[in-house]
Amino acid sequence: MSDYPNEWYLEGLRDRKDETIKTIFEEFLPRIAVYIRQNQGTNEDANDVFQDALVAIFRKTDTLVLKASFYTFLYAVCRNIWLNKLRRKKFTGEVTEQEFAVLREQQEIEPAVEEAERYDLLYKNFDHLPPDCRKLLLLCWHSGKGMEEIAAEMEITYAYARKRRHVCTGKLIVSIKSDPLYQELKR
């Protein structure tokens, strides 16, 4: 357990405070190194992964809002970086049986994580739509009603409801496609 709040770590990284960076290395690198070594890595691999993770977090410190502890987030970033390195090794034929087992486990989890990320992307952009668009699309998606019933409920004509659904869906698609997370998920 950490002695400092998440903001202390994030602000320290953002401001490049030596004390914060030293504390992060002292508190968390040994734990990350254990994970890397248990998964066919070396201390050198752990140092590389740890530094890559800190750079990645540093780049996001202006917009990052943590819902978990700083260590939990750091661990997840390190784990993803390490698993990606293992995956690349797999394609070059350098992967051991134990590393392959770790990759297989990750591949079983990945679809669920990706689906959750897609839903987050959808609903984040959905929240930016005008209220009438949100109401119309929610009724279309979740009510099980036909467009005629939805139009009557919203007190609009059937033709306008269909046109509005098309316009609102278009706005949502444009918003999603312009979201940086969309580009990451496309890869």
C-alpha positions in Angstrom: 0.0 0.0 0.0 1.3 3.4 -0.9 1.8 6.3 1.5 0.8 8.9 -1.0 -2.4 9.7 -2.9 -2.6 9.1 -6.7 -2.4 12.9 -7.4 1.0 13.0 -5.7 2.4 10.5 -8.1 0.8 12.0 -11.2 1.8 15.6 -10.3 5.3 14.5 -9.5 5.7 12.7 -12.8 4.1 15.6 -14.7 6.4 18.1 -13.0 9.4 15.7 -13.2 10.0 15.9 -9.4 13.1 13.8 -8.4 11.6 12.8 -5.1 8.5 11.4 -6.7 10.3 9.5 -9.4 12.7 8.1 -6.9 9.8 7.0 -4.6 8.0 5.4 -7.6 11.2 3.4 -8.5 11.8 2.4 -4.9 8.2 1.4 -4.1 7.1 -0.2 -7.3 9.9 -1.4 -9.4 10.7 -4.4 -7.2 7.1 -5.6 -7.4 7.0 -5.2 -11.2 10.4 -7.0 -11.5 8.9 -10.0 -9.6 6.1 -10.2 -12.1 8.4 -9.9 -15.1 10.8 -12.5 -13.7 7.9 -14.9 -13.0 6.9 -14.5 -16.7 10.3 -15.4 -18.3 11.8 -11.9 -18.1 15.0 -10.6 -16.6 15.7 -7.6 -14.3 16.9 -5.8 -17.3 13.5 -6.5 -19.0 11.7 -5.3 -15.9 13.7 -2.0 -15.9 12.9 -1.4 -19.6 9.2 -2.2 -19.1 9.0 0.0 -16.0 10.6 3.0 -17.7 8.4 2.5 -20.8 5.3 2.5 -18.5 6.4 5.6 -16.7 6.9 7.4 -20.1 3.5 6.3 -21.2 1.9 7.5 -18.0 3.9 10.8 -18.2 2.4 11.5 -21.6 -1.1 11.1 -20.2 -0.7 12.9 -16.9 -2.6 16.0 -18.1 -5.8 14.1 -18.8 -5.4 11.0 -16.6 -8.0 10.4 -13.9 -7.3 7.2 -11.9 -10.1 5.1 -10.6 -7.8 2.6 -9.0 -4.5 3.2 -7.1 -1.5 4.5 -8.9 0.3 1.2 -8.3 -2.6 -0.8 -9.8 -2.6 1.4 -12.9 1.2 1.2 -13.2 1.1 -2.6 -12.8 -1.6 -2.9 -15.6 0.5 -0.7 -17.9 3.6 -2.7 -17.2 1.8 -6.0 -17.7 0.4 -4.9 -21.0 3.8 -3.7 -22.2 5.4 -7.0 -21.2 2.6 -9.1 -22.8 3.0 -7.2 -26.0 6.8 -7.9 -25.9 6.1 -11.6 -25.4 3.6 -11.6 -28.2 6.2 -10.0 -30.5 8.7 -12.7 -29.4 6.2 -15.4 -30.2 6.1 -14.2 -33.9 9.9 -14.4 -34.1 9.9 -17.9 -32.7 11.8 -17.0 -29.4 9.0 -17.8 -27.0 9.2 -20.5 -24.4 6.4 -22.8 -23.3 5.7 -20.8 -20.1 5.7 -17.5 -22.0 3.3 -19.1 -24.5 1.0 -20.1 -21.6 1.0 -16.5 -20.4 0.2 -15.3 -23.9 -2.7 -17.8 -24.3 -4.2 -16.6 -21.0 -3.9 -13.0 -22.2 -5.5 -13.9 -25.5 -8.5 -15.4 -23.7 -9.0 -12.2 -21.7 -8.4 -9.7 -24.5 -11.8 -10.0 -26.3 -13.7 -9.1 -23.1 -11.4 -6.2 -22.5 -11.7 -5.0 -26.0 -15.5 -5.3 -25.9 -15.6 -3.3 -22.7 -13.4 -0.6 -24.3 -15.7 -0.4 -27.3 -18.7 0.1 -25.0 -16.9 2.8 -23.1 -16.1 4.5 -26.4 -19.7 4.3 -27.5 -21.2 5.6 -24.3 -18.6 8.3 -23.8 -19.5 9.7 -27.3 -23.2 9.0 -26.8 -23.2 11.3 -23.8 -22.0 14.2 -26.1 -25.1 13.9 -28.3 -28.0 16.3 -27.8 -30.7 15.1 -25.4 -33.3 14.4 -28.1 -30.8 12.2 -30.0 -29.9 10.3 -26.8 -33.6 9.7 -26.0 -34.4 8.6 -29.6 -31.4 6.2 -29.9 -32.0 4.7 -26.5 -35.6 4.0 -27.4 -34.5 2.5 -30.7 -31.9 0.3 -29.1 -33.5 -0.8 -25.9 -37.3 -0.4 -25.9 -38.2 -3.1 -28.4 -40.7 -0.7 -29.9 -41.1 0.1 -33.6 -40.4 3.5 -35.1 -44.1 4.3 -35.2 -44.5 3.8 -31.5 -41.3 5.7 -30.7 -42.4 8.6 -32.9 -45.8 8.7 -31.0 -44.0 8.5 -27.6 -41.7 11.4 -28.6 -44.6 13.3 -30.1 -43.0 13.6 -33.6 -44.0 12.3 -37.0 -42.9 8.9 -38.1 -40.9 10.4 -41.1 -39.2 12.9 -38.8 -38.3 10.1 -36.3 -36.7 8.1 -39.0 -34.8 11.1 -40.4 -33.7 12.1 -36.9 -32.5 8.6 -36.1 -30.4 8.6 -39.2 -28.9 12.1 -38.4 -28.3 11.2 -34.7 -26.6 7.9 -35.7 -24.4 9.8 -38.2 -23.4 12.3 -35.5 -22.5 9.4 -33.1 -20.4 7.7 -35.8 -18.5 10.9 -36.6 -17.9 11.5 -32.9 -16.6 8.0 -32.4 -14.4 8.0 -35.4 -12.8 11.3 -34.3 -12.0 9.9 -30.8 -8.3 9.0 -30.3 -9.4 5.8 -28.6 -11.1 4.7 -31.8 -7.8 4.7 -33.6 -6.2 2.7 -30.8 -9.0 0.1 -30.9 -8.8 -0.2 -34.7 -5.3 -1.5 -34.5 
